[in-house]
């Protein structure tokens, strides 16, 4: 077994990309003082990148597909843990954080498979969506209600 410095560097780059994507999304959640933040999202990105990297060889595309499917299904349990329905309320809390955890898992999978264009563009789009606050949502909701007959 030979040591290939460039292969090791590329491995570290994949892991770092997954972790960095998670940290960016987690930073936004931390700023909004949500239950999951930088560490949780960074770990989700890093963990999914590591798992996807194991089967990133082009000859293992079928195995990589199964790993990604399992990760994206299983990560829903972590997301479900942040969803809370408080007594007396009808609207659950934590849905956006749960969705952000799932997106971060997908970002980690893309990083682990070496698709940096998806990691970068999807991270920026996720951050953009998370920066939209409720006042914008309410304004859009009022606009659509006014246009309904």
Backbone as numpy.savetxt, mean C-alpha at the origin, in Angstrom:
# Nx Ny Nz CAx CAy CAz Cx Cy Cz
28.37 -21.30 -5.63 27.52 -20.12 -5.63 28.41 -18.88 -5.63
28.23 -18.03 -6.62 29.04 -16.81 -6.73 28.30 -15.63 -6.13
29.08 -14.70 -5.62 28.52 -13.47 -5.07 28.50 -12.42 -6.19
27.32 -11.93 -6.51 27.15 -10.92 -7.55 26.73 -9.61 -6.88
27.65 -8.66 -6.83 27.39 -7.39 -6.14 26.21 -6.64 -6.75
26.05 -6.71 -8.08 24.95 -5.99 -8.73 23.61 -6.64 -8.44
23.58 -7.95 -8.35 22.33 -8.64 -8.01 21.93 -8.29 -6.57
22.91 -8.23 -5.69 22.62 -7.87 -4.29 22.16 -6.42 -4.18
22.77 -5.55 -4.97 22.36 -4.14 -4.98 20.93 -4.03 -5.48
20.59 -4.76 -6.54 19.24 -4.71 -7.09 18.23 -5.26 -6.08
18.62 -6.29 -5.34 17.76 -6.83 -4.29 17.49 -5.76 -3.23
18.54 -5.10 -2.79 18.38 -4.04 -1.78 17.52 -2.89 -2.32
17.68 -2.57 -3.60 16.89 -1.51 -4.21 15.41 -1.89 -4.21
15.09 -3.12 -4.52 13.70 -3.58 -4.50 13.10 -3.48 -3.10
13.86 -3.95 -2.11 13.37 -3.90 -0.73 13.21 -2.45 -0.27
14.18 -1.62 -0.59 14.11 -0.21 -0.21 12.93 0.48 -0.89
12.68 0.18 -2.16 11.56 0.80 -2.88 10.23 0.44 -2.22
10.06 -0.82 -1.84 8.84 -1.23 -1.15 8.68 -0.54 0.19
9.76 -0.49 0.95 9.72 0.17 2.25 9.46 1.66 2.10
10.14 2.30 1.14 9.98 3.75 0.93 8.55 4.09 0.53
7.95 3.28 -0.35 6.57 3.53 -0.74 5.66 3.45 0.49
5.89 2.45 1.34 5.10 2.34 2.57 5.31 3.51 3.51
6.53 3.97 3.62 6.83 5.11 4.49 6.14 6.36 4.00
6.11 6.58 2.69 5.45 7.77 2.14 3.96 7.75 2.46
3.31 6.60 2.25 1.88 6.49 2.55 1.66 6.58 4.07
2.50 5.94 4.83 2.38 5.97 6.28 2.61 7.35 6.87
3.47 8.13 6.24 3.71 9.51 6.68 2.42 10.32 6.64
1.66 10.16 5.56 0.40 10.88 5.43 -0.58 10.43 6.52
-0.65 9.13 6.78 -1.55 8.61 7.81 -1.11 9.09 9.19
0.21 9.16 9.43 0.72 9.66 10.70 0.35 11.13 10.89
0.48 11.91 9.83 0.13 13.34 9.91 -1.34 13.54 10.24
-2.18 12.61 9.84 -3.60 12.70 10.16 -3.93 11.96 11.45
-2.90 11.53 12.17 -3.01 10.87 13.47 -3.93 9.64 13.41
-3.69 8.79 12.44 -4.44 7.55 12.29 -3.75 6.43 13.05
-4.46 5.33 13.21 -3.95 4.23 14.04 -2.71 3.56 13.45
-2.59 3.51 12.15 -1.41 2.93 11.51 -0.61 4.06 10.88
0.71 4.00 11.01 1.53 5.10 10.52 2.77 4.63 9.79
3.82 5.40 9.92 5.06 5.18 9.17 5.61 3.77 9.39
5.71 3.34 10.63 6.29 2.01 10.89 5.44 0.89 10.32
4.14 0.95 10.54 3.25 -0.11 10.03 3.30 -0.17 8.51
3.15 0.98 7.87 3.14 1.00 6.41 4.50 0.65 5.84
5.56 1.11 6.48 6.91 0.75 6.03 7.14 -0.75 6.11
6.66 -1.37 7.18 6.80 -2.82 7.33 5.96 -3.58 6.30
4.76 -3.10 6.01 3.92 -3.75 5.00 4.62 -3.68 3.64
5.14 -2.51 3.28 5.84 -2.37 2.01 7.08 -3.23 1.94
7.86 -3.24 3.00 9.09 -4.04 3.04 8.76 -5.54 3.01
7.81 -5.95 3.81 7.46 -7.38 3.87 6.92 -7.91 2.56
6.05 -7.16 1.93 5.51 -7.64 0.66 6.57 -7.60 -0.44
7.46 -6.61 -0.38 8.56 -6.58 -1.35 9.47 -7.79 -1.17
9.76 -8.12 0.08 10.62 -9.28 0.35 9.97 -10.57 -0.14
8.69 -10.73 0.14 8.00 -11.95 -0.30 7.93 -12.04 -1.81
7.65 -10.93 -2.48 7.56 -10.95 -3.94 8.94 -11.16 -4.58
9.99 -10.65 -3.93 11.34 -10.79 -4.47 11.78 -12.25 -4.50
11.32 -13.03 -3.56 11.70 -14.45 -3.50 11.40 -15.15 -4.82
10.28 -14.78 -5.43 9.85 -15.44 -6.66 9.87 -14.49 -7.86
10.83 -13.59 -7.90 10.87 -12.59 -8.96 11.60 -13.06 -10.21
12.18 -14.24 -10.18 12.86 -14.77 -11.35 11.84 -14.99 -12.47
12.17 -14.58 -13.70 11.21 -14.75 -14.81 10.75 -16.19 -15.01
11.55 -17.16 -14.59 11.17 -18.56 -14.74 10.16 -19.00 -13.68
9.90 -18.12 -12.71 8.98 -18.44 -11.62 7.75 -17.54 -11.65
7.32 -17.14 -12.84 6.19 -16.21 -12.97 4.92 -16.77 -12.35
4.69 -18.06 -12.50 3.49 -18.67 -11.93 3.53 -18.63 -10.40
4.69 -18.92 -9.85 4.85 -18.86 -8.38 4.70 -17.43 -7.89
5.27 -16.47 -8.62 5.15 -15.06 -8.24 3.69 -14.62 -8.25
2.95 -15.07 -9.24 1.53 -14.74 -9.32 0.77 -15.25 -8.09
1.06 -16.47 -7.69 0.38 -17.04 -6.52 0.78 -16.30 -5.23
2.05 -15.93 -5.13 2.50 -15.20 -3.94 1.80 -13.85 -3.85
1.76 -13.13 -4.96 1.10 -11.82 -4.96 -0.38 -11.96 -4.63
-1.04 -12.94 -5.20 -2.46 -13.17 -4.89 -2.66 -13.44 -3.40
-1.81 -14.27 -2.84 -1.91 -14.58 -1.41 -1.65 -13.37 -0.54
-0.65 -12.59 -0.90 -0.32 -11.40 -0.12 -1.48 -10.41 -0.14
-2.00 -10.14 -1.32 -3.06 -9.13 -1.42 -4.37 -9.59 -0.79
-4.58 -10.89 -0.74 -5.75 -11.42 -0.04 -5.52 -11.37 1.48
-4.37 -11.85 1.89 -4.06 -11.93 3.32 -3.92 -10.59 4.00
-3.44 -9.59 3.29 -3.22 -8.28 3.91 -4.55 -7.64 4.31
-5.63 -8.13 3.73 -6.95 -7.63 4.11 -7.24 -7.84 5.59
-6.67 -8.90 6.17 -6.88 -9.14 7.60 -6.22 -8.06 8.45
-5.06 -7.59 8.02 -4.41 -6.49 8.74 -5.25 -5.22 8.60
-5.72 -4.97 7.39 -6.58 -3.80 7.17 -7.86 -3.88 7.98
-8.43 -5.07 8.07 -9.67 -5.23 8.84 -9.45 -4.88 10.31
-8.24 -5.07 10.79 -7.94 -4.76 12.18 -7.99 -3.28 12.51
-7.91 -2.41 11.52 -7.95 -0.96 11.80 -9.35 -0.39 11.61
-10.29 -1.21 11.13 -11.66 -0.73 10.93 -12.43 -0.92 12.24
-13.04 0.16 12.70 -13.74 0.16 13.98 -15.12 0.76 13.80
-16.11 0.14 14.40 -17.46 0.71 14.46 -17.72 1.04 15.92
-17.71 2.32 16.22 -17.90 2.75 17.60 -19.37 2.65 18.00
-19.57 2.41 19.28 -20.93 2.26 19.80 -21.73 3.54 19.54
-22.92 3.35 19.00 -23.80 4.48 18.74 -23.57 5.15 17.40
-22.55 4.75 16.66 -22.28 5.34 15.35 -22.67 4.36 14.26
-23.03 4.88 13.12 -23.40 4.02 12.00 -22.33 3.97 10.93
-21.35 4.86 11.02 -20.30 4.91 10.01 -19.00 4.34 10.59
-18.44 3.32 9.94 -17.18 2.76 10.45 -16.00 3.72 10.27
-15.04 3.64 11.15 -13.82 4.44 11.07 -12.67 3.54 10.62
-11.74 4.08 9.88 -10.54 3.33 9.49 -10.58 2.73 8.10
-11.63 3.00 7.34 -11.73 2.42 6.00 -10.61 2.92 5.08
-10.29 4.21 5.16 -9.24 4.75 4.31 -7.88 4.18 4.69
-7.63 4.04 5.98 -6.37 3.46 6.42 -6.27 2.00 5.97
-7.37 1.26 6.07 -7.37 -0.14 5.61 -7.09 -0.21 4.11
-7.71 0.67 3.34 -7.47 0.69 1.90 -6.02 1.07 1.60
-5.48 2.00 2.37 -4.09 2.42 2.18 -3.12 1.27 2.50
-3.45 0.46 3.49 -2.62 -0.71 3.81 -2.62 -1.67 2.62
-3.78 -1.89 2.03 -3.88 -2.79 0.88 -3.08 -2.25 -0.30
-3.21 -0.95 -0.57 -2.45 -0.33 -1.67 -0.95 -0.46 -1.40
-0.54 -0.24 -0.17 0.88 -0.37 0.18 1.38 -1.78 -0.06
0.56 -2.77 0.20 0.95 -4.16 -0.09 1.15 -4.35 -1.59
0.27 -3.78 -2.39 0.43 -3.87 -3.85 1.70 -3.15 -4.30
1.99 -2.00 -3.68 3.23 -1.27 -4.00 4.45 -2.11 -3.65
4.41 -2.76 -2.51 5.52 -3.63 -2.11 5.71 -4.79 -3.08
4.60 -5.36 -3.53 4.69 -6.46 -4.51 5.33 -5.96 -5.80
4.91 -4.80 -6.27 5.50 -4.23 -7.50 6.99 -3.98 -7.31
7.36 -3.47 -6.15 8.78 -3.21 -5.87 9.55 -4.52 -5.84
9.00 -5.52 -5.20 9.66 -6.81 -5.11 9.86 -7.47 -6.46
8.96 -7.19 -7.39 9.08 -7.73 -8.73 9.88 -6.82 -9.65
10.36 -5.68 -9.09 11.25 -4.80 -9.84 10.57 -3.82 -10.77
9.28 -3.58 -10.60 8.56 -2.64 -11.47 8.51 -1.26 -10.81
9.61 -0.54 -10.92 9.76 0.74 -10.23 8.84 1.82 -10.77
8.47 1.76 -12.06 7.57 2.76 -12.63 6.20 2.68 -11.94
5.73 1.46 -11.71 4.46 1.30 -11.00 4.59 1.78 -9.56
5.69 1.44 -8.92 5.88 1.85 -7.52 5.84 3.38 -7.40
6.60 4.05 -8.24 6.67 5.51 -8.16 5.34 6.16 -8.51
4.75 5.78 -9.65 3.52 6.44 -10.07 2.35 6.12 -9.14
2.22 4.87 -8.71 1.11 4.51 -7.82 1.29 5.11 -6.43
2.52 5.25 -5.97 2.75 5.90 -4.67 2.31 7.35 -4.73
2.68 8.04 -5.80 2.28 9.45 -5.95 0.77 9.59 -6.07
0.14 8.70 -6.82 -1.32 8.75 -6.94 -2.01 8.45 -5.61
-1.50 7.48 -4.86 -2.07 7.16 -3.55 -1.93 8.36 -2.61
-0.77 8.99 -2.61 -0.57 10.16 -1.76 -1.51 11.29 -2.16
-1.69 11.50 -3.45 -2.61 12.52 -3.93 -4.03 12.25 -3.42
-4.46 11.01 -3.54 -5.80 10.66 -3.05 -5.93 10.86 -1.55
-4.91 10.51 -0.81 -4.97 10.65 0.65 -4.93 12.11 1.09
-4.38 12.97 0.27 -4.31 14.39 0.63 -5.63 15.11 0.40
-6.54 14.48 -0.38 -7.87 15.07 -0.56 -8.59 14.95 0.77
-9.02 16.07 1.31 -9.66 15.98 2.62 -11.18 15.89 2.49
-11.84 15.75 3.59 -13.29 15.53 3.59 -14.06 16.73 3.06
-13.52 17.94 3.18 -14.25 19.10 2.67 -14.40 19.01 1.15
-13.38 18.48 0.47 -13.48 18.30 -0.98 -14.52 17.23 -1.29
-14.50 16.14 -0.53 -15.49 15.08 -0.74 -16.91 15.60 -0.51
-17.08 16.39 0.56 -18.41 16.93 0.84 -18.84 17.89 -0.26
-17.93 18.73 -0.75 -18.27 19.66 -1.83 -18.66 18.90 -3.10
-17.93 17.84 -3.41 -18.27 17.04 -4.58 -19.61 16.35 -4.39
-19.90 15.90 -3.18 -21.16 15.26 -2.89 -22.32 16.22 -3.03
-22.16 17.46 -2.56 -23.20 18.47 -2.70 -23.44 18.80 -4.17
-22.36 18.90 -4.93 -22.49 19.23 -6.35 -23.27 18.14 -7.08
-23.03 16.87 -6.75 -23.75 15.79 -7.44 -25.20 15.72 -6.95
-25.44 16.05 -5.67 -26.81 16.04 -5.16 -27.63 17.14 -5.81
-27.01 18.31 -6.05 -27.72 19.43 -6.68 -28.06 19.12 -8.13
-27.24 18.30 -8.80 -27.50 17.99 -10.21 -28.50 16.85 -10.38
-28.78 16.08 -9.31 -29.77 15.01 -9.39 -31.16 15.61 -9.38
-32.07 15.04 -10.19 -33.45 15.58 -10.21 -34.23 15.20 -8.98
